[in-house]
Amino acid sequence: MTTFPTRSFAVPLLTLALSMAAPAAAQSADATPPASPRATHDAAPLPAWDQLTDAQREALVAHVRDRWNAQPGKRARMLAHAERWQEMGPQERERARRGASRWRDMEPEERDAMRALYARMKTLSESERAALRARWKDMSPEERRAWVKANPAPAERPQDP
């Protein structure tokens, strides 16, 4: 029987869910809505995992459990990501959040270009990567599109270990 790795997911889940739930909780506690969700988060410290009620924990874990059960083929990857997150320091986590935000904000064509560039960079030595980075920065949008067409990303996304 497969068990749900609650501890591995606790911190990332808590961070994500509480950042989404803080504005709603603040609005129900106070009739005047805060200026922004960030203001609510900064105003009241959020409880530690052990201080949450069973219902709050369930609300935080439900989304991940649904994904875990709906995508059995991705369980190893989800677990590896959660374990990697636990190993990261605060600066690494912030860098990962900024990268994820940048990725979400990209147009599909930009994502294709980044996939192609990343796949190519993985095959190069450090000096070759530096040269390609410099060349990429100097390319016009048309040159970048031509480069991506000549160096497409792999059709299948590589699996994480």
N, C-alpha and C positions, 0 to 999 in steps of 0.2 A: 504494500500500500504506500502510495506516495504521500508524504506529509508536506504541508505548506511551511516553507522556511520563514516563519514570522520574524525572528530576530534579524535576519539578513535584510529584510525589507523595512523594518521598523523606522529607522531614522529617515531614509528618503521618503517613505510614505507619509510620515508625520510632517515633515517639512512641506511636502507638496499639498497635502490635504489641509493642513492648518493655514497655509498661505491662501488657499482658496476659500476656506471656511471663515476666516477672520472677519471679512467685511460683513457677511451675513449675520454672524453672531453679534457684532457691534451694532448693527442696525436694529436687531430685535431687542437689544438691551437699552438702546437710546433712541428716542423718536427722531432726533436730528441726525441725518446721515453724515458720516465723516467726509472730509474733503477728498480723500483718496483711500484706497485699500491699504496703501503703504502707511498712511498716518495711523490707521487703526492698529496695524501690526507693531508700529513703534510705540504706541501709547500703552498697551497692556502686554505684559510678558505672557507668553503662551506656556501652558503646563507641560511638564515632562510626560513622556509616554506612560509611566507608571501612575500618573495622577489623572489620566483620562478615565472616563467611565467606560464600561463595556460597550455601550452603544456608540460612543465616540470612536473607540478603537475599531469596532465593526464597520463604521462608516468609512474610516480611513483604509481599511484592508479590503473592503468589498470590491473595489475597482481592480486591484491587483489580482485578487482571487479569480475574478471573472476573466481577466486576460489569461491567467495561468491555466484555467480550465478550458478556455476557448481555443488556445493555441499550444497544444502539447508539443508540437515540433519546435517551438521557440523557448521552451522551459530552460534548457541549458544556457541559452544566451541571456535570458532574463536573470537567471541566478548569477551568472558570471558578472553581469553588469551591476547587480546589487552588491555583490562581494567587492567588486572594484570600487564602487562608490564608498563603501565602508573604509577602504584603505586610503582613500584620498584625504588630503589635508584641506583646510578651509579655502586656501588660495586655488588649489586644483579644482575644487568643487565650483568655485565662482567662475573660473575659466571655462569649465565644462558647461555651466549654465549660459554664459555669454555665447559660446560656440553653438549651442542648441538654439538659442534665440536667433543668432545670425542665420543659421540653416533654415529655420522656419520662415524667416523674412525673405529668403531668396526666391527668385522666379525659377520655374522648372528648368529653363535653359541654363541658368547659373548653376543649379545643382548638378546638372549633367556635366558641365565644365569642371566643377570641383571634383566630381567622382572620377572623371578621366585624369585630371591632374594628380589626384591622390594616388590612383592606381599606378600611374607612371612614376611618381616620386618614390614609391615603395621599391621600385626596381633599380634605383640609382644609388651611387655612392654619395657621401656627404658633399663632396665638391661638385658633383654633377647636379645634385639637388639645388645647391646654391646658384649654380649657373642657370638652371631652368627657372628658378624663382625670379632671378633678375631679368631673364628674357621675358617671362610672363608679364612682369610689371611694365615692360616697355612695349608690349603688344597692343595694337588697337583692338577694338571689339571684333572687327572683321577678321583680323589675324588670329584672335583667340578661337573664334568659331571654326576657322580652317584647321587650326591645330587640333581641336577637339574632334573634328571630323576625321582627321588623319590618325588620331590616337584615341579611339573611343574607349570608354570605360567597359570593363567586363560586363557581359549581359547579366550574369548572376552576381548578387551581392556576396562578397566573401564572408564566410561564417567566422565569428569570433571564437577563440579557443574556449 
